[in-house]
């Protein structure tokens, strides 16, 4: 059994609870949605599939558009901070 606690508010106080920007959180949410809807209930995705979520999440625009390199750094950061787990 798993229990998840989520803050559904997007107010100023909630934004102080993380070091990630709103665009980075949008990327994370897109990854989680992809994991939750993964085929055969595997509840996992490859890093390539996760990185494709950069476009789906519409992360950043113009000069603020998040690059693939930034996405790779973010994936490692999510793993390092315990937001995601990486298998061998």
C-alpha angles and dihedrals in degrees: 000000000000128000122198127192116198133181106224095185121100098194127132093266093053091050090058090061093077140044091220124099123237090258091052091049089050088055091050092049091051090052092050091050090051090050092048092051097041117140121267090013090279090146090208139094135195120251088250091058090045091053091051086064089073089078094039092052089049087227109193129338134233112345090356092060109129114241128222088249090055089048091054091050090049093051090054090046092051089052094045091050093047095248090119134017125225123210124210 
